[in-house]
């Protein structure tokens, strides 16, 4: 039975770039199981008897997009398979739910084969130092294919999801967007000003010295200290005022953080709570400001 340091899998669009990386591996002294036909699709459709009779230190799929096969690869790593070592190429975006929080993935660029080679050599040397044996390619690939979760498995919220981190990001994003949008009101005869503090964003719109719209975006409020609270109109800062609030939540259906918005009147729609991305929430807030200012002019 042949033995190799790595067996390589790649997407069709990566073919020429991966060939250069494999050549760099071999020049560095690594033994590589690689064939021009051994794409992700090839590995995913081959069964035990059709696979190479070989043992490898690592099965190395190059991941430039998240598809069915690379998703199975990432699930295998998250499940603890130490013989699967994905290389995340360029700026590929991997859903947090597929990444193990305590695994350092190999990341690099296909046009930087030397950098990838050094990262891979370091992993191989570390595996040798702790006495990790090679594994049969057939067993590794079979484990990858069997890593898909049961159809009835419930999606889970990632351990590193934080409502307060999302609250900070939302306040920062809204402040940046208001700062960029308010100067544009001048061409319509309004003056927009913005104050950004640690716990409050104050948006004011004036016409001829009269305040025609006021919005405070506050950290915490009626829904809890992890929420973002909205108060429309000028007030003295006392009392529990709210025209709506948003709580950061993790939507397991889409695998991302969203804002659960409870709109009493800040957006003018009311009704049941609705999920917004940060970008969608700012768009809705700005659309409401436009409506109010248009009625003022009218």
Secondary structure, DSSP 8 states (H G I E B T S, - for coil): -EEEEEEEEB-GGGHHHHHHHHHHHHHTT--EE--TT-BHHHHHH--GGGS-SEEEEEEEEEESS--HHHHHHHHHHHTT-TTB--EEETT----GGGS-TT---EEE-TT-HHHHHHHHHHHHHHHHHTT---EEHHHHHHHHHTTS--TT------TT--HHHHHHHHHHHHHHHHHHHHGGGGGGT-EEEEEE-SSEEEEEEEETTEEEEEEEEEEEETTEEEEEEEEES---S-S---SEEEEEEEETTTTEEEEEEEESSSSS--SS-EEE-HHHHHHHHHHHHHHHHHHHH-
